[in-house]
Amino acid sequence: MSLAGIAASDLMRRNRLRTALTLGGVAFGVLAFILIQTVISAWEIGVTTAAKDRTVTRHKVTFVMSLPKRYVEEIRRTPGVKQATWSTWFGGKNPLQEREFFMAIGVEPESWLDVYDEVGVAPEERSAWIADRQGALVGDVLAKKFGWKKGDTVKLTSNIFPGEWEYRIHAIYQPLRKSADRSMFVFDWDYLNQSVPERQREQVGWITSRVKTGTDPAALSKALDAKFEENEVQTLSQDEASFQRSFLGMMSAILGAMNVVSLVILGIMALILGNTVAMGVRERLREYAVLRAIGFRSSHVTRLVLGEAAALGAAGGLLGLAIAVPIVGGLGKFLEENMAAYFSVFRLDPGTAGLALAIAVGLGAAAGLIPARGASRLPVVEALRRVA
């Protein structure tokens, strides 16, 4: 029998209760690690999937302050800008379910679809939306949540813009890339602009630019800000990833705490594995001594212990993955349908799964280092005299 076979036999046949409890502990640790990392990835999806050829220009002081609409044309004339569009935060609510939060924005339909080409809309639906000032596009997740269909007339209220606003849904869009939010309500900015008081007109929330091929977004951002440096309203321009990251700044402490919890979980896994491996080695010192006596080398004993420890970690990791796949899948479906504003994409990333399994195997091998070192260095005669 090979060393791997001996290790597997020892793992499965000796003290099965302890092995089962260890596997359960490692599996739980892997599951917790995957869940935490999936939550972090879901929150950071806007950063990780941000388009590399888009920049966002907002008010220099704060995102909630608006910009003059005339800035759009000045940005469009800037060298390196392929196309530019604008958006205004509406803060919409469905009057029938006012506690539900979703992203509602007013935009210029034609240029917005050019800049955000990850929003999938059929040509005829695009034309119908552009032609109707009260038209709207709705993400498939949001439409399913409220039971909206193409052709429906819906009413929204807003904490920012008083009154009741009526829209006609011309399309339920499908995302073409992960960067597309599936829970947005997008309507014609002109409808909003013509309905607000005079002092609020011709103002936009932020301006998004598509960068020409070969243009550095960072350099373009500096050029845009320099253009408005002497104006009464100054700007802050960033690449899209940095813009999305700025929203995560308020949650940086939470994300940091979650990563700390992940490290604590890994530490507990290492202790569980180390304790199990150490106990197993102590119980089998005489067997290792017999192996040494019949010709096996110290390196063989070391590999035997490390192999068993790594196998224990791998088995626990695989069990944890088997549990995590249906749990994350079910939880992701619930969150994407009911909390899409916070978790537009909640999926088990293959990289996270692979990392969790690799960590389980690595911690298992690391947990076996000290016991393996001790077992390989113990004199044969002394080990044969020991009783576990």
SULMO-V206201 format. One record per helix or strand of 3 or more residues. SS is the DSSP state (helix for helix, strand for strand). FROM is the first residue (numbers start at 1). TO is the last residue. If there is no record, write none. Layout:
BEGIN
ss	from	to
SS	FROM	TO
SS	FROM	TO
END
This chain:
BEGIN
ss	from	to
helix	3	13
helix	16	43
helix	45	48
strand	54	59
helix	70	76
strand	81	89
strand	92	94
strand	103	107
helix	109	115
helix	123	131
strand	135	139
helix	140	146
strand	153	158
strand	164	175
strand	184	188
helix	189	193
helix	198	200
strand	206	211
helix	217	227
strand	235	239
helix	240	283
helix	285	293
helix	298	338
helix	350	377
helix	380	385
END
